[in-house]
Amino acid sequence: MNRITPSALGCSQHLEKSSFQRLYHSARIPLVCDAAHISEQQVASTSERSYGRLGAPLRAEFPILHQQVNGKPLVYLDNAATSQKPTAVLDAIRKYYDHDNSNVHRGVHALAARATTDYEAARESVAKFVGAASDREIVFTRNASEAINLVANSWGMHNLKEGDEMVAQKTGAVLKHVQLTPEQEIDMKHFQELLTPRTKLVSLVHVSNVLGAVLDVPYVVEEAKKVGAMVLLDCCQSVPHMPVNVQTLGADWIVASSHKMCGPTGMGFLWGKYDVLESMKPWMGGGEMIQDVFLDYSTYAPPPGRFEAGTPAIGEAIGLGAACEYLTSLGMDNVHNFETDIGSYLYDRLSKVPGVQIYGPKPSGPRGRASLCSFNVEGLHATDVSTLMDASGVALRSGHHCTQPLHKYLGINASARASAYIYNTEAEIDAFVSSLEETIQFFKEINM
């Protein structure tokens, strides 16, 4: 292996930016960790508790998992960023493009009818998956970000005035932030103290994509409603991993992303109480969202149509519907139980590696934690660690994970993140930890 000097890497301290990744890609330095790796057969034959199809048995349904990266079996632990797609979802998307491709709602020919039927059936699948009262409460969007922007620009711009307290400053509203407890969970006492009669909107994540902390939604909703505030929940890290029923959750809106729940990219959804959606004005204009058009004014379609201007992402919506049906077939209680166990195993194994700091509450805490661990290794930059792990076939995420203020609050520039899902195994967690230990040892040796 080529020798790399400590000055080139800056490995003896936390780096402001990773120099190793740049060096790796420019100099093509071979990076090899000698940790013992599992074969595909070993991945599929772990002696874990039975969860039906979950874990090792499920891997046969995800073609992408059966490959090698840098000569090693792929260990995919970047599921909080995006999940892989099962054959059932891939087949549904391909069927649409192979057999039914047509615009929806706009034709009477056979292809248009079939496309429209499947598109609206997907909406019904999403509605059923999150327990909506009606499929009319499901608005298809490009992603969760667009769904949040829809609420901000439709409801927010027409319901907020200067001095109101919420999450958008365009209207002159006051932006407030909730602190964390020493265990790095939302501080509910501080949250309650922030609420006033001027609070119009509470917007929080159901599950943190960095800390793994699970929000006490019933308490948040109860306290918010006492002051008449609306509640918007980002459920991108909860809907794919646990049973979510919007009618018992109590929020006014939730948003989620297709690609994090076995569906395709470029698709997400907004769920909103129908009376709330009905009170909201359209955000974008175009085909589908109008009812009657005159030269001097227009009337708008009822929800969800008024929020879906133009030709939608039909194939992607059908893929999302297939993903909801797929996860339903697994049983979301089973999914949650499986992830609770493998997430605890991940936390336990990683916490025993010297020099590693994991962020967020312990799995043994009152609300548990998601099956992800954001972490740092003392003296190393997260991107350097993740780059070397990739050389061993282990896929992690590194950076600020779209949470720069949180990372500043924690006093760190970045973090690495390992996140498990329904097809991961304890054997893969073991391979990840072994590779991490080899990576740490590699950096120690070049700093000697």
N, C-alpha and C positions, 0 to 999 in steps of 0.2 A: 504494500500500500504506500502511496506517495506520502511523504511527510509534509505536514502543514504546520507552520509556526504559530505559536500563540498570538503573536502580534497580528497575523493575518486574520485570525478568527476573533480575537478579543474575547476569548472564552473565560478569562479569569474574573469577569464581572458581568452583571446584567447589561446587555447591550441596548442602546437606544434603538438601533436598527440591526437587522441581521446582515453580517458581512459574508457569512458562510454560504448562504444560498446563492449569492451573486458569484462567489468564487467557484462554487460547484458547477454552475451552469456555464461559466465562461471558460474555465480551465478543464472541464470534463474530468475532474479528479475522481477516480473510482472510489466509491464508498461502499464498503462491505462490512457488515456486522456478522460475526460468526455464531450468533445465538442459534440454539437448536430450533429448527422450524418444523412445524407439523405439515404433513401431507394432506391432500384433499381427503384421502381415506380416513386419516386420523381425525380431521375436522368432523367428519360425518359419523364417527363412532365413539364420541365421548360418552362417558357414563353419567350423564346428567339426569336429574329427575324428569319424569315424563310430563310433557305439556301437549300431548297430542302431536300435531304436526309442527309445533313451534320448535325453534332451535335447529339442530342438525337435520332432522327429517325435512324441514321446509326448504333447505338449500337447493334441492333439486328443481324447485319451481322458480329459481332466480338464475337465469343463464349467465349473467355477468360475473357471478361469484366464482365461476369455475375457470379461472385463468391465473397465470403467473405474472408477477410484476418484478422486474429485475431478477428473474430466475427463481423467485420465491412464490409460494401460494399466496394469493391476495388475502389479506386480513383487512376487511373494510370496516373501519370504526369512525366513519365520518357521517353517520346517519342523521345527526342533528342539523347538518347542512343540507343534505338531500338523501332520501332513501333509494334503494334499488327497486326495480320493477319486476313483478312476477309475470310469468308467461300469460296468465289470464288477462292482465292489463294490456300487455303488448299485442295479444291476439285481438282484443276488442278495438284497439286503435287501428290495427291493420285491416280488420274487417270493414271498418267505416271507409277507409281510403280505397280498399280493393273492391268494395261491393256497393257502398251506399253514398259515396261522396256527392253531396249536393248542398246548396244553401238551405237553411231552415226557415220555416214560417212563410215562405215566399213562393211556393209552387204547388201544383196539384199533381205533378207527374210522380211516378212510383219512387224514384230515388229521393225526391224532396220529401215525400211522405215518410219513407223509412228513416231518413236522416232526422227529420223533426221528431218522430216517435222516439228514436234512441236518445236524442238530445234532451228531450223533456223527461224521459225515463231516468236519465242520469241525475237530473235535478231531484226527482222523487227519491232516488237512492241516497243522495246527500242528505235530503230532509229527514229521511228515516234514520240515517246513521247518527245524526245529532239530535234526534227526538223533536224536530220542529213540528209545530201544529199543522203546517201546510207547506207544500213545496213552493207556494207563492212567497214564502219567507226567505227563500234562497236566491241570492243574486250572484251570478257567475262574474268573476273578475279575472284579471290577468294573474293576480297573486294576492297575498295578504296585504302587501304594501298598498296596492291600489284600493283594496277594500277599506283600509283605514283612511286613505285620502278621500274616498267617496263620502264617508261619514263626516270628515272634517270640512269638506267643501260644500256638501249638501246641507247637512244638519247644522254643522258648526257655524258656517258663514251666515246663516239665517236665524240663529237662536242665541248668539252670544253678542254681548255688548261690552264696552269698555268697563273694566273693573270686575267683570265676572271672572271666576276662577276655573281654569281647565287646562288643557294641554296645547292650545294653539294661541299664538301671539299676534296673528294677523289682525284680529279683531280688537286688540288692546287688552285681551284677557291676561290674567295673571297666571304664570306657570309655577306650579309647586311640585316639589320632589319629596318622596317618602324615603326616610333613612332606613338603614339596615340594622338588625340586631347584631350582637357579638357573634351569633351563629350564622350570620350572613343570610338571614331571611328578612322579608318585609317586616318592619317594625309597626305592628298594629296599633300600639299606643300612640306613636307619632302620627300614623295615618289618621287616627280618630281626631287628634289635636288639630290637624290641617283642615278638617272639614268645617265649613261655615255656611250660613244661608246663601252666600254668594257663589258657592261651589256648584257649577252646572254640569261638569263632566268629570268622571273618574275613569282613567284609562290605565290598565295594568296588564302585565303578562300573567297568564294562568300558571305557566311553568317557565322558569328562567332557563334560557339556552346556555347560560354560562354557569350559574350557581346550582342549577338542578333543583332549586327551591320550588315548592308547590304552594300556591297562594291559598289562603283561607277565604275562598270565594263567598261562602254564606255570610261571614262577618263583614266583608267588604260591601256586599250588596245591601245588607241590613243597615249599616252605618250610612252609606251613600243615600239610601232612600229616605232616611230620617231628615236629611237637608234638601231633599228633592232633586238630587243629582242623578244624571244618567250614567250608566256603566257600560264601557266598551272593554272587552277582553280580547287580547291576542292569544289565541289558542293553538298556535302553530306547533307548540311542543307538548300539547295535551291531547288534542283530538286524535293524533295517530297512535297514542300510547295508552290511553285509558278510556273507560266509558265516559262520554260527555252527553248529557241531556240538557238541552238549552231551556227546557221548561222548568226543570228543577234548579238549574244553575242560577237563574234570576237576573242575569244581565240583560241589557237592552239590545246589544249587538255582540256578536263574536266574529272573528275573522280566522281563517286558516288557509294553508297552502297545500295544493295537491301534491307537489313533488316530495313533501316530507311524509306522505302517507301512502306510498307505493304508487302514486299517480304520476302523470306527466308534468313537465315543467310548463310555465306559461299559463297556469290555471290556478285559481284560488276561489274562495267564496266568502261572501258576507251573509251571515244570518242576522236578521233583525225582526223584532216583533212587528207583526203586520201593520198595526195601527201606527207604529213609529215610522215604518217605511212609507206608509201612505201619506204621512204628514211631510215627508221630505221632498224637496224639489229636485228635478233632474240635475245631474252634474255635467254631463256631456250631451250634445245634440247629435242627431243622425237617424238613420233608418231604425226601425223596430221600436224606438222609444216614444214615438208620437201616436196619437189617436186620430186627430183631425188637424189638417194644416190649411190655414187661410193666408192671404197675402199679408195681413197685419197681425196675426197671432196664431198660436197653436194650442191644442190641448194634448195632454200627455197620457200615455198608456198607464194602467195601474201597475203596481209592483208585481213582479220584478222587472218587467219589460222596460219601464221608464229609466232604468239604470243600466241597460244593456244596449247602448247605441251601436249601430253598425253590425256587420257580420261578426258573429262571435267565434271563439276558438272551439269549433264543433267537435273535432276529433279529440281535443284535450279534455273537453267536458265529458265526453263519452268514456275516456280513459279514467277520469276521476270517479265517475259513477261505478265503473268496473272495480276500481280500487276500494270503494266503500263496500261493495258487495263481497269482495275478497276478504277484507278485514272482518266483516260481519260473519263470514263463514268460519273464521278462526275463533271468534268470540272475544270481545274486547275485555271481558273479565279475565280470560285466559292470557291475553296479551299483557294486561297490566300485572298479573301475578308473575308471569315469566320475566318481564322486565324488572320487576322489583327484585327478583332473585339474582338475575345476571348483573343488574346494576349494583347490587350489594357486593357481589363477587368482584366486580371491577374495582369498586372503591376499596375493598379490603386488600386486594392484591397490590393495587397502586400505592396505597398508604404505607405499605411496608418497604417501599423502595427508599433507601436513604437519600436525603436531599430533595425529596419531592414534596411540594405543598399543593394540596387540593383545595379548591375554593367551594364554598357553600356548606350547607348543613350535613351532618352525618346521616347515613341511612336509618340509623336507630332513633332519629329525632321523631317528634310527635307527628309530623306530616310526611316523613320519609324524604326521598329525593328521586329525581328522574335518573334514568339509566345512562348518565353521562358524567364525565369528570373533566373539568377544566383544571389545568395544573401548570406549574412551573418547576423546573429543576434549578436548584441553587447554582448561580454562576453562569447559567446558559440562557441564550435567547430561545424562545419557543419555536421560532421558525427554523433555527439551526437543528433543534431536536427533531422536528417534524420532517425536515429534509433528509436527515440521516435515517430516520425510521422508514421513509419511503424506499430507501435503498434496500431495505429488508422486506419489502412488500407490504408494509403496514401503512394504511391510509388514515391519517389524522387531520385535524384542522388546526391552523395556527393563525394568530392575529388578534384583533379585538372583538371579533364576532358581532359586529354592528353595535357594540356597547362601549364606546370610548369613554363616556362619563363614568361608567361602572369601573373600568380598568383604572382610571385616574383615582377614583375613590379607594380602590384596593392598593394603589401605589405601584402599579405595574404597567409596563408598556404593551404587553401582549401576553397571551396564554396559549398553551396547546390544549386540545380537547379531544378526548376519546369518547365516542358515543355509540352505544349498542342498540340493536333493534331485534326484531322477531326472528331473524335468521342467524344471529351470532351465537357463538358457543363458548363455553368455559375454556376449551382448548385454544381458541383464538385469543382470549384474554391472557392466557398463560404465554402464548407466543408474543403478544404485544409487550408484556412486562419483561420477558426475557430479552427482547430486542431493545427495550428501553434501557435495561441494565447494561447491555453491551454498548449502547450509544454513550451512556454516561462514562463508562470505563474508557472508551475511545477518546473522549474529550479530556479525561484525566491524564491519559498517556501523552497526548500531544502537548499538554501544558507542563509536563515534567521538565 
